[in-house]
Amino acid sequence: MNRKHAGVLLGGILLLVLAMGISRFAFTPILPFMRRDTGFTLETAGYLASSNYVGYFIGALWAGFLFRRKKMILLVNVLLNVASVIWMGLTEIFTLWLLLRLIAGITSGFIFVLTSSIIMDYLAQEVLTKWSGYLFSGIGLGIAISGLFVPYLELAYTWKGAWLGLGLLSLAFFCVTLVTWRNLTIQDGVKKVKASNGKMTAGFMPWLIASYGLEGLGYIITGTFLVDIIHNIPSLSSYSSYSWVVVGLAAVPSAPVWIVLLSKYSPVHILTVAYIMQVIGILLPVFSQTAPSVLLSSFLFGLTFVGIVTLTTSYARQLFPTQSNAVVSVLTTFYALGQIIGPIVAGKLAAYFDSYKAALLFAGVMVFAALIVMLIGHIKTQLRAENSNTVTTIET
């Protein structure tokens, strides 16, 4: 990979750092400090999280209909995203928080879909598809950065300073992307492109979409409340911030590793392994509340949630190579739909039982359900293909 290609990829990674690792998930390590200083409840935290995920749903869906001026629209959304992060540290008005998290979600949805589409198309055009996994490492890198910076920024400037500091850091990343993308030109697409492998409403794709939606519903509960869960276990509160760093550090190399595995083994088999590992990671704190168990839970969560995003997106794009924008948008939209529901249900369960255990059990069940749906879809699709081949052979 030459310097130009590396610069384009770096710019994409940094956009995912600021939009996903910081704008979306910095709320997780900041949440315990906001709750402590402002006194809002677990249900309130759930509504704030879901506001962001409603926005993500809107942004991801909207981005799927964009075929022209994608680069300009993407960069405008990045600026709005950074502004929403900075403004979180300048207000204590709950309704404004809801609005800002909504804006952050909408712009994050745009950024994820458009950046993924632009970079994956660029790498395919340059015959560099094997590097696509590195793009998604930006999610884990952003999570690790927020986990490392939040405790120090909060200690010096309270939770408000954490938002402001991360916002300014995001602005710096945006400036780097402007430099590395200065010569990047994006060709306008067309509204209707015939799929090379049939329709997205047929075959295995609907099952993959449904499975991915359930994954979004389940994983986001741990993704939203992990640090607060650990922070509220007296013997483990000192590990809460470290847990989010572990999530990020595990997520950074996971995307390239899963992509390598995807090239060697069946996508469904690899996804099955990732789902099982994630279920174990989600449920560990329910049955064992020790430092090693919560850190292992964090590691498994970081290793798998970015992995499942990478595997699902890459596999779907293999099925529909001429529709990358639409494929990423549809998958991300259903993923986001699940994320809207997850934090609200988790917040209510945690408030009702005065414990996060019920919420984590619910999350684990949803991720396991995602695995079952995917496997049923895979088996049905294989049987249909075998029956079709048998009929064709008989007719011949």
DOLOLO-397294 format. One record per residue (C-alpha): residue number from 0; chain; x, y, z. Coordinates in pm, 1 decimal. Layout:
N
@k->NUM c->A u->X v->Y w->Z
...
This chain:
396
@k->0 c->A u->0.0 v->0.0 w->0.0
@k->1 c->A u->151.4 v->332.4 w->-107.4
@k->2 c->A u->142.0 v->661.3 w->78.9
@k->3 c->A u->-170.2 v->791.4 w->-95.0
@k->4 c->A u->-373.6 v->477.6 w->-23.7
@k->5 c->A u->-253.6 v->473.0 w->336.9
@k->6 c->A u->-357.1 v->837.4 w->376.9
@k->7 c->A u->-707.1 v->772.0 w->243.7
@k->8 c->A u->-747.5 v->472.8 w->476.3
@k->9 c->A u->-612.0 v->671.9 w->773.8
@k->10 c->A u->-863.9 v->947.8 w->707.0
@k->11 c->A u->-1146.2 v->691.9 w->710.4
@k->12 c->A u->-1017.8 v->536.0 w->1033.0
@k->13 c->A u->-1008.2 v->876.1 w->1204.1
@k->14 c->A u->-1365.6 v->951.9 w->1096.1
@k->15 c->A u->-1480.6 v->629.6 w->1260.6
@k->16 c->A u->-1272.1 v->717.0 w->1568.3
@k->17 c->A u->-1457.2 v->1045.2 w->1617.2
@k->18 c->A u->-1804.5 v->935.7 w->1503.7
@k->19 c->A u->-1820.4 v->591.4 w->1664.0
@k->20 c->A u->-1552.7 v->561.1 w->1931.8
@k->21 c->A u->-1599.5 v->912.7 w->2068.0
@k->22 c->A u->-1933.8 v->1065.7 w->1966.4
@k->23 c->A u->-2134.8 v->745.5 w->2017.0
@k->24 c->A u->-1947.9 v->557.2 w->2286.6
@k->25 c->A u->-1777.5 v->822.4 w->2501.3
@k->26 c->A u->-2117.0 v->845.0 w->2675.3
@k->27 c->A u->-2039.9 v->504.2 w->2832.4
@k->28 c->A u->-1732.2 v->605.6 w->3040.3
@k->29 c->A u->-1872.5 v->955.4 w->3109.2
@k->30 c->A u->-2211.0 v->823.6 w->3226.6
@k->31 c->A u->-2112.3 v->732.7 w->3586.9
@k->32 c->A u->-1972.5 v->1082.8 w->3644.6
@k->33 c->A u->-2275.5 v->1253.6 w->3490.7
@k->34 c->A u->-2509.2 v->1044.9 w->3705.8
@k->35 c->A u->-2307.5 v->1120.2 w->4019.2
@k->36 c->A u->-2294.6 v->1496.8 w->3962.6
@k->37 c->A u->-2640.3 v->1556.8 w->3815.6
@k->38 c->A u->-2833.6 v->1281.1 w->3990.8
@k->39 c->A u->-3030.4 v->1153.1 w->3693.6
@k->40 c->A u->-3169.3 v->798.4 w->3708.9
@k->41 c->A u->-3093.7 v->478.6 w->3519.4
@k->42 c->A u->-3412.4 v->530.3 w->3316.7
@k->43 c->A u->-3295.5 v->879.9 w->3223.8
@k->44 c->A u->-2963.1 v->733.5 w->3111.5
@k->45 c->A u->-3155.9 v->485.6 w->2897.0
@k->46 c->A u->-3354.9 v->763.1 w->2730.3
@k->47 c->A u->-3038.1 v->963.1 w->2656.8
@k->48 c->A u->-2875.6 v->656.3 w->2503.7
@k->49 c->A u->-3182.6 v->573.4 w->2297.4
@k->50 c->A u->-3206.8 v->931.2 w->2171.8
@k->51 c->A u->-2862.1 v->882.6 w->2022.7
@k->52 c->A u->-2961.7 v->550.6 w->1871.7
@k->53 c->A u->-3283.6 v->693.2 w->1723.2
@k->54 c->A u->-3061.9 v->948.0 w->1552.7
@k->55 c->A u->-2825.6 v->674.6 w->1434.7
@k->56 c->A u->-3122.1 v->489.5 w->1284.4
@k->57 c->A u->-3232.8 v->804.1 w->1097.0
@k->58 c->A u->-2882.8 v->883.9 w->974.9
@k->59 c->A u->-2804.5 v->530.9 w->858.4
@k->60 c->A u->-3136.4 v->502.9 w->672.4
@k->61 c->A u->-3104.1 v->848.2 w->516.0
@k->62 c->A u->-2746.3 v->784.5 w->402.5
@k->63 c->A u->-2862.5 v->485.5 w->199.7
@k->64 c->A u->-3045.9 v->719.5 w->-38.5
@k->65 c->A u->-2742.3 v->937.5 w->-109.0
@k->66 c->A u->-2568.3 v->881.0 w->-439.6
@k->67 c->A u->-2422.5 v->1223.7 w->-517.4
@k->68 c->A u->-2184.3 v->1462.2 w->-342.8
@k->69 c->A u->-2115.9 v->1199.0 w->-78.6
@k->70 c->A u->-1781.3 v->1342.9 w->26.9
@k->71 c->A u->-1918.7 v->1693.8 w->87.5
@k->72 c->A u->-2224.0 v->1565.1 w->277.5
@k->73 c->A u->-1998.0 v->1341.2 w->485.7
@k->74 c->A u->-1765.3 v->1626.2 w->587.1
@k->75 c->A u->-2058.0 v->1854.4 w->680.0
@k->76 c->A u->-2193.1 v->1577.3 w->903.6
@k->77 c->A u->-1852.5 v->1540.7 w->1068.4
@k->78 c->A u->-1852.0 v->1910.3 w->1161.8
@k->79 c->A u->-2203.4 v->1885.0 w->1308.1
@k->80 c->A u->-2102.1 v->1572.4 w->1495.1
@k->81 c->A u->-1799.7 v->1738.9 w->1655.2
@k->82 c->A u->-2011.2 v->2041.9 w->1749.8
@k->83 c->A u->-2267.5 v->1817.3 w->1924.0
@k->84 c->A u->-1993.3 v->1656.7 w->2136.2
@k->85 c->A u->-1847.5 v->1991.3 w->2241.3
@k->86 c->A u->-2190.5 v->2134.7 w->2324.2
@k->87 c->A u->-2262.5 v->1840.8 w->2559.5
@k->88 c->A u->-2002.6 v->1992.1 w->2791.5
@k->89 c->A u->-2159.0 v->2338.7 w->2778.1
@k->90 c->A u->-2508.7 v->2265.4 w->2908.7
@k->91 c->A u->-2697.0 v->2086.5 w->3187.9
@k->92 c->A u->-3042.3 v->2110.1 w->3027.2
@k->93 c->A u->-3185.0 v->1760.4 w->2985.3
@k->94 c->A u->-3397.7 v->1840.6 w->2678.8
@k->95 c->A u->-3092.9 v->1990.7 w->2511.1
@k->96 c->A u->-2892.8 v->1677.6 w->2597.5
@k->97 c->A u->-3161.4 v->1472.0 w->2424.4
@k->98 c->A u->-3139.7 v->1693.0 w->2116.7
@k->99 c->A u->-2758.9 v->1685.2 w->2110.0
@k->100 c->A u->-2746.5 v->1307.7 w->2144.7
@k->101 c->A u->-3002.3 v->1285.4 w->1863.6
@k->102 c->A u->-2785.4 v->1506.8 w->1640.0
@k->103 c->A u->-2477.1 v->1305.8 w->1733.2
@k->104 c->A u->-2663.9 v->989.1 w->1637.3
@k->105 c->A u->-2790.3 v->1118.6 w->1302.2
@k->106 c->A u->-2446.6 v->1241.5 w->1200.8
@k->107 c->A u->-2278.1 v->922.1 w->1326.0
@k->108 c->A u->-2514.1 v->717.6 w->1107.9
@k->109 c->A u->-2423.2 v->927.9 w->805.0
@k->110 c->A u->-2052.8 v->908.9 w->883.9
@k->111 c->A u->-2047.0 v->532.5 w->936.7
@k->112 c->A u->-2241.7 v->445.5 w->620.8
@k->113 c->A u->-2074.1 v->699.3 w->390.9
@k->114 c->A u->-1720.9 v->641.8 w->521.7
@k->115 c->A u->-1761.6 v->262.9 w->496.1
@k->116 c->A u->-1902.4 v->291.7 w->144.8
@k->117 c->A u->-1635.7 v->536.6 w->24.1
@k->118 c->A u->-1339.0 v->348.8 w->171.0
@k->119 c->A u->-1457.4 v->-0.8 w->78.4
@k->120 c->A u->-1527.4 v->109.6 w->-279.3
@k->121 c->A u->-1189.9 v->284.4 w->-297.2
@k->122 c->A u->-1001.4 v->-20.9 w->-168.4
@k->123 c->A u->-1190.3 v->-251.0 w->-407.7
@k->124 c->A u->-1107.7 v->-18.0 w->-697.1
@k->125 c->A u->-739.0 v->-25.1 w->-603.2
@k->126 c->A u->-743.8 v->-405.0 w->-545.5
@k->127 c->A u->-673.0 v->-354.4 w->-175.4
@k->128 c->A u->-982.7 v->-517.5 w->-25.7
@k->129 c->A u->-770.2 v->-713.3 w->223.8
@k->130 c->A u->-706.1 v->-382.9 w->404.8
@k->131 c->A u->-1076.2 v->-311.4 w->463.0
@k->132 c->A u->-1069.9 v->-458.6 w->814.2
@k->133 c->A u->-835.5 v->-183.7 w->928.1
@k->134 c->A u->-1106.4 v->74.1 w->863.9
@k->135 c->A u->-1327.9 v->-69.7 w->1137.0
@k->136 c->A u->-1037.9 v->-68.8 w->1383.9
@k->137 c->A u->-1120.0 v->301.8 w->1413.7
@k->138 c->A u->-1419.7 v->209.5 w->1631.3
@k->139 c->A u->-1201.2 v->29.2 w->1884.4
@k->140 c->A u->-932.0 v->294.9 w->1869.1
@k->141 c->A u->-1189.1 v->562.7 w->1950.0
@k->142 c->A u->-1324.7 v->358.7 w->2240.0
@k->143 c->A u->-973.5 v->310.6 w->2379.7
@k->144 c->A u->-902.6 v->683.5 w->2344.4
@k->145 c->A u->-1224.0 v->780.2 w->2524.6
@k->146 c->A u->-1154.4 v->523.4 w->2797.6
@k->147 c->A u->-802.9 v->659.0 w->2851.1
@k->148 c->A u->-885.7 v->1029.6 w->2837.1
@k->149 c->A u->-1217.3 v->1049.4 w->3024.7
@k->150 c->A u->-1085.5 v->971.6 w->3378.6
@k->151 c->A u->-810.8 v->1234.9 w->3352.4
@k->152 c->A u->-1029.1 v->1499.2 w->3188.5
@k->153 c->A u->-1305.7 v->1438.0 w->3444.4
@k->154 c->A u->-1063.3 v->1457.0 w->3735.2
@k->155 c->A u->-930.0 v->1792.1 w->3616.0
@k->156 c->A u->-1240.4 v->1951.3 w->3463.3
@k->157 c->A u->-1543.0 v->1734.4 w->3568.2
@k->158 c->A u->-1760.9 v->1547.2 w->3318.0
@k->159 c->A u->-1810.9 v->1871.3 w->3124.5
@k->160 c->A u->-1439.3 v->1890.0 w->3058.2
@k->161 c->A u->-1444.6 v->1529.1 w->2935.9
@k->162 c->A u->-1695.4 v->1617.8 w->2664.0
@k->163 c->A u->-1509.6 v->1936.0 w->2570.9
@k->164 c->A u->-1170.5 v->1766.7 w->2560.9
@k->165 c->A u->-1292.1 v->1478.1 w->2346.1
@k->166 c->A u->-1471.8 v->1724.1 w->2117.6
@k->167 c->A u->-1153.5 v->1920.5 w->2056.6
@k->168 c->A u->-964.0 v->1596.6 w->1996.2
@k->169 c->A u->-1228.9 v->1498.7 w->1738.9
@k->170 c->A u->-1181.6 v->1833.9 w->1568.6
@k->171 c->A u->-808.4 v->1761.6 w->1539.6
@k->172 c->A u->-882.0 v->1421.1 w->1382.1
@k->173 c->A u->-1117.4 v->1588.2 w->1134.5
@k->174 c->A u->-841.9 v->1828.8 w->1029.5
@k->175 c->A u->-605.1 v->1536.8 w->966.8
@k->176 c->A u->-869.5 v->1370.0 w->749.0
@k->177 c->A u->-910.5 v->1689.4 w->544.7
@k->178 c->A u->-538.1 v->1676.5 w->469.7
@k->179 c->A u->-522.1 v->1304.7 w->385.1
@k->180 c->A u->-836.2 v->1325.4 w->170.3
@k->181 c->A u->-743.4 v->1645.8 w->-14.7
@k->182 c->A u->-692.7 v->1458.9 w->-343.7
@k->183 c->A u->-965.8 v->1201.5 w->-294.0
@k->184 c->A u->-1237.0 v->1223.0 w->-558.7
@k->185 c->A u->-1564.1 v->1032.1 w->-528.7
@k->186 c->A u->-1754.9 v->934.5 w->-840.4
@k->187 c->A u->-2129.4 v->994.3 w->-815.5
@k->188 c->A u->-2332.3 v->676.0 w->-815.0
@k->189 c->A u->-2664.5 v->602.9 w->-974.7
@k->190 c->A u->-2990.8 v->552.0 w->-796.5
@k->191 c->A u->-3066.3 v->204.7 w->-923.0
@k->192 c->A u->-2797.3 v->-54.0 w->-965.5
@k->193 c->A u->-2880.5 v->-407.1 w->-1058.2
@k->194 c->A u->-2749.8 v->-648.6 w->-797.0
@k->195 c->A u->-2500.6 v->-900.2 w->-926.0
@k->196 c->A u->-2639.7 v->-1172.8 w->-704.8
@k->197 c->A u->-3015.4 v->-1119.4 w->-692.3
@k->198 c->A u->-3228.1 v->-908.9 w->-462.2
@k->199 c->A u->-3155.1 v->-823.7 w->-100.4
@k->200 c->A u->-3506.8 v->-941.7 w->-12.9
@k->201 c->A u->-3428.4 v->-1298.3 w->-123.1
@k->202 c->A u->-3198.2 v->-1576.1 w->-9.7
@k->203 c->A u->-2986.9 v->-1545.9 w->303.8
@k->204 c->A u->-2977.3 v->-1166.4 w->320.8
@k->205 c->A u->-3311.7 v->-1111.4 w->505.4
@k->206 c->A u->-3201.4 v->-1357.8 w->773.4
@k->207 c->A u->-2865.0 v->-1183.8 w->806.1
@k->208 c->A u->-3041.1 v->-847.4 w->838.7
@k->209 c->A u->-3279.0 v->-980.4 w->1107.8
@k->210 c->A u->-2991.3 v->-1139.5 w->1296.9
@k->211 c->A u->-2792.1 v->-816.9 w->1280.8
@k->212 c->A u->-3088.9 v->-622.1 w->1418.1
@k->213 c->A u->-3112.8 v->-855.1 w->1718.8
@k->214 c->A u->-2737.6 v->-820.8 w->1768.2
@k->215 c->A u->-2780.1 v->-443.4 w->1777.5
@k->216 c->A u->-3051.8 v->-479.1 w->2041.6
@k->217 c->A u->-2843.1 v->-707.0 w->2264.1
@k->218 c->A u->-2488.4 v->-578.4 w->2238.3
@k->219 c->A u->-2580.2 v->-213.3 w->2292.5
@k->220 c->A u->-2691.2 v->-279.3 w->2649.8
@k->221 c->A u->-2338.2 v->-374.3 w->2747.9
@k->222 c->A u->-2203.5 v->-106.5 w->2512.3
@k->223 c->A u->-2402.9 v->161.1 w->2697.3
@k->224 c->A u->-2392.0 v->51.1 w->3059.3
@k->225 c->A u->-2071.6 v->-154.9 w->3102.7
@k->226 c->A u->-1869.9 v->113.6 w->3282.4
@k->227 c->A u->-2163.8 v->215.3 w->3502.6
@k->228 c->A u->-2226.8 v->-151.8 w->3590.1
@k->229 c->A u->-1869.8 v->-198.1 w->3709.4
@k->230 c->A u->-1861.1 v->146.5 w->3872.0
@k->231 c->A u->-2157.0 v->47.9 w->4090.7
@k->232 c->A u->-1991.4 v->-268.9 w->4222.2
@k->233 c->A u->-1810.0 v->-128.6 w->4530.7
@k->234 c->A u->-1519.5 v->-372.9 w->4518.3
@k->235 c->A u->-1465.4 v->-310.6 w->4145.1
@k->236 c->A u->-1539.5 v->60.9 w->4099.3
@k->237 c->A u->-1171.0 v->139.5 w->4050.9
@k->238 c->A u->-1169.5 v->-89.2 w->3745.9
@k->239 c->A u->-1460.7 v->81.2 w->3568.8
@k->240 c->A u->-1256.8 v->315.8 w->3349.3
@k->241 c->A u->-997.4 v->48.1 w->3275.6
@k->242 c->A u->-1273.0 v->-183.1 w->3153.6
@k->243 c->A u->-1360.0 v->55.8 w->2870.2
@k->244 c->A u->-994.0 v->83.0 w->2772.0
@k->245 c->A u->-980.8 v->-297.7 w->2756.8
@k->246 c->A u->-1288.3 v->-295.2 w->2529.0
@k->247 c->A u->-1114.2 v->-51.2 w->2295.8
@k->248 c->A u->-779.0 v->-227.6 w->2294.7
@k->249 c->A u->-947.9 v->-558.9 w->2218.3
@k->250 c->A u->-1152.5 v->-398.1 w->1940.5
@k->251 c->A u->-860.5 v->-228.5 w->1761.6
@k->252 c->A u->-694.7 v->-544.1 w->1619.1
@k->253 c->A u->-1015.1 v->-746.1 w->1604.6
@k->254 c->A u->-1139.1 v->-616.7 w->1267.8
@k->255 c->A u->-826.1 v->-714.9 w->1067.5
@k->256 c->A u->-809.5 v->-1049.1 w->1250.4
@k->257 c->A u->-1173.9 v->-1132.9 w->1174.1
@k->258 c->A u->-1126.1 v->-1028.5 w->808.8
@k->259 c->A u->-833.8 v->-1272.8 w->777.4
@k->260 c->A u->-1049.8 v->-1548.6 w->926.6
@k->261 c->A u->-1331.4 v->-1453.2 w->688.0
@k->262 c->A u->-1099.4 v->-1516.4 w->392.9
@k->263 c->A u->-1014.2 v->-1866.5 w->518.9
@k->264 c->A u->-1335.2 v->-2001.2 w->666.8
@k->265 c->A u->-1710.1 v->-1993.5 w->610.9
@k->266 c->A u->-1855.3 v->-1652.1 w->707.4
@k->267 c->A u->-2140.8 v->-1817.5 w->897.7
@k->268 c->A u->-1901.1 v->-2036.2 w->1096.5
@k->269 c->A u->-1684.8 v->-1738.5 w->1189.9
@k->270 c->A u->-1990.4 v->-1531.2 w->1285.3
@k->271 c->A u->-2114.2 v->-1821.2 w->1500.0
@k->272 c->A u->-1788.1 v->-1821.2 w->1696.1
@k->273 c->A u->-1808.4 v->-1443.3 w->1740.0
@k->274 c->A u->-2169.5 v->-1457.9 w->1863.7
@k->275 c->A u->-2095.2 v->-1734.2 w->2116.9
@k->276 c->A u->-1794.5 v->-1543.2 w->2252.1
@k->277 c->A u->-2004.8 v->-1228.2 w->2282.7
@k->278 c->A u->-2281.0 v->-1405.1 w->2475.8
@k->279 c->A u->-2019.1 v->-1534.7 w->2720.5
@k->280 c->A u->-1872.9 v->-1185.5 w->2757.6
@k->281 c->A u->-2212.7 v->-1025.1 w->2820.8
@k->282 c->A u->-2319.8 v->-1281.5 w->3082.5
@k->283 c->A u->-1991.6 v->-1308.9 w->3275.3
@k->284 c->A u->-2065.7 v->-1014.0 w->3513.6
@k->285 c->A u->-2402.3 v->-1173.7 w->3600.3
@k->286 c->A u->-2242.2 v->-1487.1 w->3741.3
@k->287 c->A u->-1899.6 v->-1362.8 w->3851.7
@k->288 c->A u->-1823.0 v->-1016.5 w->3984.4
@k->289 c->A u->-1446.3 v->-1027.8 w->4025.0
@k->290 c->A u->-1178.2 v->-814.5 w->3862.1
@k->291 c->A u->-1059.4 v->-1091.5 w->3624.8
@k->292 c->A u->-1417.4 v->-1175.8 w->3517.2
@k->293 c->A u->-1523.3 v->-817.5 w->3439.1
@k->294 c->A u->-1199.2 v->-747.8 w->3252.8
@k->295 c->A u->-1240.9 v->-1072.1 w->3056.6
@k->296 c->A u->-1599.8 v->-966.7 w->2985.7
@k->297 c->A u->-1470.5 v->-633.4 w->2854.3
@k->298 c->A u->-1211.1 v->-807.2 w->2639.0
@k->299 c->A u->-1461.0 v->-1050.2 w->2485.3
@k->300 c->A u->-1708.2 v->-769.2 w->2422.4
@k->301 c->A u->-1448.4 v->-550.9 w->2248.1
@k->302 c->A u->-1314.3 v->-843.2 w->2046.7
@k->303 c->A u->-1656.7 v->-945.9 w->1918.1
@k->304 c->A u->-1879.5 v->-642.1 w->1872.2
@k->305 c->A u->-1648.1 v->-475.2 w->1618.8
@k->306 c->A u->-1578.8 v->-819.1 w->1473.4
@k->307 c->A u->-1948.3 v->-885.7 w->1411.5
@k->308 c->A u->-1986.1 v->-543.4 w->1247.4
@k->309 c->A u->-1684.2 v->-610.7 w->1026.6
@k->310 c->A u->-1781.8 v->-967.1 w->935.1
@k->311 c->A u->-2146.2 v->-888.7 w->862.3
@k->312 c->A u->-2073.2 v->-577.2 w->656.9
@k->313 c->A u->-1791.1 v->-740.5 w->459.8
@k->314 c->A u->-1987.0 v->-1060.7 w->394.5
@k->315 c->A u->-2296.0 v->-868.5 w->280.0
@k->316 c->A u->-2081.9 v->-660.4 w->47.6
@k->317 c->A u->-1940.8 v->-982.6 w->-99.7
@k->318 c->A u->-2298.0 v->-1092.3 w->-172.3
@k->319 c->A u->-2383.6 v->-754.8 w->-331.0
@k->320 c->A u->-2056.6 v->-600.4 w->-454.9
@k->321 c->A u->-2228.1 v->-336.8 w->-671.4
@k->322 c->A u->-2451.8 v->-202.7 w->-394.2
@k->323 c->A u->-2213.7 v->-118.4 w->-110.2
@k->324 c->A u->-2397.4 v->200.2 w->-9.2
@k->325 c->A u->-2737.9 v->29.1 w->2.8
@k->326 c->A u->-2605.2 v->-284.7 w->174.7
@k->327 c->A u->-2427.7 v->-95.0 w->452.3
@k->328 c->A u->-2727.7 v->134.0 w->496.0
@k->329 c->A u->-2984.8 v->-147.0 w->525.2
@k->330 c->A u->-2773.3 v->-344.3 w->770.7
@k->331 c->A u->-2688.8 v->-39.4 w->980.3
@k->332 c->A u->-3052.7 v->74.5 w->983.3
@k->333 c->A u->-3177.5 v->-253.5 w->1133.2
@k->334 c->A u->-2877.1 v->-260.3 w->1368.8
@k->335 c->A u->-2970.6 v->88.9 w->1483.3
@k->336 c->A u->-3336.7 v->-7.1 w->1522.2
@k->337 c->A u->-3232.8 v->-273.8 w->1771.0
@k->338 c->A u->-3014.8 v->-21.6 w->1952.9
@k->339 c->A u->-3309.5 v->213.3 w->2006.1
@k->340 c->A u->-3500.4 v->-54.4 w->2196.7
@k->341 c->A u->-3210.7 v->-201.2 w->2396.7
@k->342 c->A u->-3119.6 v->85.9 w->2633.8
@k->343 c->A u->-3484.6 v->168.3 w->2713.0
@k->344 c->A u->-3563.4 v->-192.9 w->2805.9
@k->345 c->A u->-3235.2 v->-222.9 w->2997.4
@k->346 c->A u->-3299.6 v->100.5 w->3188.4
@k->347 c->A u->-3646.7 v->-16.2 w->3291.4
@k->348 c->A u->-3524.1 v->-362.6 w->3392.5
@k->349 c->A u->-3236.2 v->-214.5 w->3592.3
@k->350 c->A u->-3469.2 v->32.1 w->3765.5
@k->351 c->A u->-3733.7 v->-234.4 w->3843.5
@k->352 c->A u->-3488.9 v->-490.0 w->3985.4
@k->353 c->A u->-3246.1 v->-225.9 w->4117.8
@k->354 c->A u->-2972.8 v->-422.0 w->3943.2
@k->355 c->A u->-2817.9 v->-453.6 w->3600.2
@k->356 c->A u->-2824.3 v->-834.9 w->3609.9
@k->357 c->A u->-3169.5 v->-866.2 w->3452.5
@k->358 c->A u->-3066.1 v->-623.0 w->3177.8
@k->359 c->A u->-2753.1 v->-824.8 w->3102.5
@k->360 c->A u->-2951.3 v->-1150.3 w->3095.0
@k->361 c->A u->-3189.7 v->-989.3 w->2847.1
@k->362 c->A u->-2892.7 v->-872.5 w->2636.4
@k->363 c->A u->-2739.9 v->-1221.3 w->2635.9
@k->364 c->A u->-3069.8 v->-1378.3 w->2528.3
@k->365 c->A u->-3106.9 v->-1130.2 w->2240.9
@k->366 c->A u->-2756.2 v->-1196.2 w->2108.0
@k->367 c->A u->-2815.4 v->-1571.3 w->2133.9
@k->368 c->A u->-3142.6 v->-1521.7 w->1943.5
@k->369 c->A u->-2944.0 v->-1337.1 w->1675.1
@k->370 c->A u->-2721.0 v->-1643.4 w->1639.9
@k->371 c->A u->-3019.5 v->-1879.3 w->1612.3
@k->372 c->A u->-3189.8 v->-1664.0 w->1345.6
@k->373 c->A u->-2869.3 v->-1653.6 w->1140.5
@k->374 c->A u->-2820.6 v->-2031.8 w->1161.4
@k->375 c->A u->-3185.0 v->-2104.5 w->1070.0
@k->376 c->A u->-3152.3 v->-1872.0 w->770.7
@k->377 c->A u->-2827.9 v->-2038.1 w->663.7
@k->378 c->A u->-2977.8 v->-2389.2 w->684.6
@k->379 c->A u->-3295.3 v->-2288.0 w->499.2
@k->380 c->A u->-3095.8 v->-2112.6 w->226.0
@k->381 c->A u->-2869.8 v->-2415.9 w->179.6
@k->382 c->A u->-3165.9 v->-2655.0 w->160.6
@k->383 c->A u->-3338.9 v->-2431.3 w->-92.9
@k->384 c->A u->-3023.4 v->-2419.3 w->-305.1
@k->385 c->A u->-2982.1 v->-2798.0 w->-287.7
@k->386 c->A u->-3345.2 v->-2855.0 w->-385.1
@k->387 c->A u->-3309.0 v->-2610.6 w->-673.7
@k->388 c->A u->-2997.1 v->-2791.5 w->-797.7
@k->389 c->A u->-3175.6 v->-3126.8 w->-771.7
@k->390 c->A u->-3470.9 v->-3001.3 w->-977.8
@k->391 c->A u->-3235.8 v->-2855.6 w->-1238.7
@k->392 c->A u->-3046.8 v->-3185.5 w->-1265.0
@k->393 c->A u->-3369.7 v->-3384.7 w->-1308.7
@k->394 c->A u->-3495.5 v->-3147.3 w->-1577.5
@k->395 c->A u->-3164.5 v->-3169.5 w->-1758.9
